């Protein structure tokens, strides 16, 4: 069974930091691009950041560039999202997703492209 399990969400004040992790089964980690999405109440799910399985390519949504960093640990089979300088508008449920891809493909920005999803973790940023 393919699994993605997120952790690390919580409540933080504006300007603070959180680190999200997504643990993936080995079958996903090899040859899959991994991506973080988020969904705020009343809004559509949106792309946040993605990384290729080779770790050679990353992409970010414009509003998080310079504040968020995506990385993957190929020993622990995790993909991480370091979030700094958090803003109230970053409040959302954050989910990781995986799609089979060739080594340098990051993954698209449409949720419809992804085959596998975690259950999500809540991030709340207070003003």
N, C-alpha and C positions, 0 to 999 in steps of 0.2 A: 504494500500500500504506500502510495506517495504521500508524504507529509511535509507540511511547513508549519512551524510553531513559533509565534512571535513572543517576545518578552521585552520588558524595559520601559513600558509606558508608565504614566503617572501624572501627578499634578506638580507644576513648577511655575514660578513667577516669571513674568516677562523679563527677558534678558538672561534667563538661566539656560541650562543645558540638560539634555537627556541623550542617552544612547540606547537605541533600539537594536535588538538582535533577532534574527530569524534563523532557527535551526532547521536544516533541510536533510532529508534522507539522502544517502549517498547516490542513489540513482538519479535524483534531481541535480545534485551538485555537479556531477560530471556531465558536461555538454548542455547545460541549461543556463540561459540568461536569467538573472534575478533582478526584480524590480520592486520598489516600494511605491504604493499608492496610498492615498488618504481620502477620507470622505467625512465632510462636516455635515451637521444636521441640516437637512433641507437642500443639500447640494449634491451634485453628481460626484462620483468617484473621479479623482484626478491623479495623474502621474506626478510623482515627486522626484524619484531618482532611479537610475538603472545602471547595471554593470554587466559586462559580458562575462562568459565563463572563464575566459583567459585572463580576466582582470585588466586587459589592455585598453578597454574603452568604457567610459562612463558618460552619463548625461544627467542633466538636472533641469527641473522646472525653473523658470526664470526667477520666481520669487524666493527661491531657496539657495540660489547660487551664492557662494561665498559664506554661507552660514551652515549648510549641511554637507556632510561628506559620506559617500557610500563606499564600502570596502567589503571584501570577502576574505574569509580565512579558510583556505583549502584543507587545512589539517582538521579543524573543528567542524567543517561543513556548515559554516554560518555566514550570513551576510548581515552587515551592520550598517546602521545609519546614525552617525554622530550629528546631533542637532544642537547648534550653538545660537546664541542671540535670539532665543525664541520669542515669538510675538503672539498675542492673543489670536490672531488670524491663523496661526498654525494649529489651533485646536481642532482635533479630528480623530477618527479611528484610523490608525495606520495599519496597512496590511501588506505582506510581501506576496509576491506572485512569481511564477516560473514558467518559462516557455522554452521548448527545445530549440537550440540555435547553433549555428556554426560559431567558431571560437571568438570572433570579434564583434558579433552582433549584440547590441545592447538590449534590444527589445523595444517594441513600439509603445506609444503613449495611449493606445486604446486598450481598455480592460478586456475587450472581446478577444484579444489576441492570446490571452494567457490560459493555460490549461489547468494550472494548479494554484490554489490559494490557501493562505493561512486564515485563522479565525479572526485576526485583528487584535490590536492593543490600543487602548484609549490614551490619548495625549491631551491634557488640558493645561492651557497656559493662562494664568490669571494676570489681570492688568494691575 
